[in-house]
Amino acid sequence: MAMKNTAEVVIAGRVYKISGYESPEYLHQIAVYLNDKMSELQKTDGYRKQNTDQKQLLLNMNLADDFFKSRRQAEKLSADLEKKDRELYSVRHDLIEAQLALENQKKALDDLREKEKALKKEVEAQKKRLKELEDAKASGKDAALDGDGGAVLAPSSGSVHAQTAQNQGQAQNQVPNQNQNPSRQNHGQGRRR
């Protein structure tokens, strides 16, 4: 159990020995407050004209007024504090949601970067394949793709087709020479006779 503290204080010019569970400094603050309140009341004409009992009653009423005003102010401050706490909670909640959204956006961005890298690799591979095909075409060879998508170079069959077409053309040219005007051949034979 807490020990009582004792302090000597002066109230209205008289010394009192008071005790309580509060600190001696706090007990002196109470005495100072009472002295200030009595001095404040002494400055009014109506208070000075009253008898001792009425003065005590007016002092008590002023002290009660200060108490209720202080309590009302404390309640208002407490309500304001609760309101601020609710607002702070709401702001924290919004902040947490924003942080989660930011984390999701970062993850999505990382995924997009990975896809971009993969697409760049694919583009490079396609460029390489295209260059191989262009090189093969330039060297007069056809290129075919194997099952893995790689280029497989094969000798051009176009030259074979071209030679076949040339041979057919020569053959056709020779046929008309053999079948040309049989009557002339006959005429020549007739003259020999």
For each residue, the residues with C-beta under 8 A, 3 or more apart:
1:
2: 21
3: 21
4: 19 20 21
5: 19 20 21 22 23 24 27
6: 17 18 19 24
7: 17 18 19 24 27 28
8: 15 16 17 18
9: 15 16 18 27 28 30 31
10: 13 14 15 16 31 35
11: 14 16 31 34 35
12: 34 35 38
13: 10
14: 10 11
15: 8 9 10
16: 8 9 10 11 31
17: 6 7 8
18: 6 7 8 9 27 31
19: 4 5 6 7
20: 4 5 26 27
21: 2 3 4 5
22: 5 26 27
23: 5 26 27
24: 5 6 7 27 28
25: 28 29
26: 20 22 23 29 30
27: 5 7 9 18 20 22 23 24 30 31
28: 7 9 24 25 31 32
29: 25 26 32 33
30: 9 26 27 33 34
31: 9 10 11 16 18 27 28 34 35
32: 28 29 35 36
33: 29 30 36 37
34: 11 12 30 31 37 38 63
35: 10 11 12 31 32 38 39
36: 32 33 39 40
37: 33 34 40 41 59 62 63 66
38: 12 34 35 41 42 59
39: 35 36 42 43
40: 36 37 43 62
41: 37 38 44 47 55 58 59 62
42: 38 39 47 48
43: 39 40 47
44: 41 47 48
45: 48 49
46: 49 50
47: 41 42 43 44 50 55 58
48: 42 44 45
49: 45 46
50: 46 47 54 55 58
51: 54 55
52: 55 56
53: 56 57
54: 50 51 57 58
55: 41 47 50 51 52 58 59
56: 52 53 59 60
57: 53 54 60 61
58: 41 47 50 54 55 61 62
59: 37 38 41 55 56 62 63
60: 56 57 63 64
61: 57 58 64 65
62: 37 40 41 58 59 65 66
63: 34 37 59 60 66 67
64: 60 61 67 68
65: 61 62 68 69
66: 37 62 63 69 70
67: 63 64 70 71
68: 64 65 71 72
69: 65 66 72 73
70: 66 67 73 74
71: 67 68 74 75
72: 68 69 75 76
73: 69 70 76 77
74: 70 71 77 78
75: 71 72 78 79
76: 72 73 79 80
77: 73 74 80 81
78: 74 75 81 82
79: 75 76 82 83
80: 76 77 83 84
81: 77 78 84 85
82: 78 79 85 86
83: 79 80 86 87
84: 80 81 87 88
85: 81 82 88 89
86: 82 83 89 90
87: 83 84 90 91
88: 84 85 91 92
89: 85 86 92 93
90: 86 87 93 94
91: 87 88 94 95
92: 88 89 95 96
93: 89 90 96 97
94: 90 91 97 98
95: 91 92 98 99
96: 92 93 99 100
97: 93 94 100 101
98: 94 95 101 102
99: 95 96 102 103
100: 96 97 103 104
101: 97 98 104 105
102: 98 99 105 106
103: 99 100 106 107
104: 100 101 107 108
105: 101 102 108 109
106: 102 103 109 110
107: 103 104 110 111
108: 104 105 111 112
109: 105 106 112 113
110: 106 107 113 114
111: 107 108 114 115
112: 108 109 115 116
113: 109 110 116 117
114: 110 111 117 118
115: 111 112 118 119
116: 112 113 119 120
117: 113 114 120 121
118: 114 115 121 122
119: 115 116 122 123
120: 116 117 123 124
121: 117 118 124 125
122: 118 119 125 126
123: 119 120 126 127
124: 120 121 127 128
125: 121 122 128 129
126: 122 123 129 130
127: 123 124 130 131
128: 124 125 131 132
129: 125 126 132 133 149 150 151
130: 126 127 133 134
131: 127 128 134 135
132: 128 129 135 136 143 151
133: 129 130 136 137 143 151
134: 130 131 137 138
135: 131 132 138 139
136: 132 133 139 141 142 143 151 153
137: 133 134 140 141 142 143
138: 134 135
139: 135 136
140: 137 156 159
141: 136 137 153 154 155 156
142: 136 137 153 154 156 157 158
143: 132 133 136 137 151 152 153 154
144: 151 152 153 154
145: 149 150 151 152
146: 149 150 151 152
147:
148:
149: 129 145 146
150: 129 145 146
151: 129 132 133 136 143 144 145 146
152: 143 144 145 146
153: 136 141 142 143 144
154: 141 142 143 144
155: 141
156: 140 141 142 159
157: 142 160 161
158: 142 161 162
159: 140 156 162 163
160: 157 163 164
161: 157 158 164 165
162: 158 159 165 166
163: 159 160 166 167
164: 160 161 167 168
165: 161 162 168 169
166: 162 163 169 170
167: 163 164 170 171
168: 164 165 171 172
169: 165 166 172 173
170: 166 167 173 174
171: 167 168 174 175
172: 168 169 175 176
173: 169 170 176 177
174: 170 171 177 178
175: 171 172 178 179
176: 172 173 179 180
177: 173 174 180
178: 174 175
179: 175 176 182
180: 176 177 184
181: 184 185
182: 179 185 186
183: 186 187
184: 180 181 187 188
185: 181 182 188 189
186: 182 183 189 190
187: 183 184 190 191
188: 184 185 191 192
189: 185 186 192 193
190: 186 187 193
191: 187 188
192: 188 189
193: 189 190
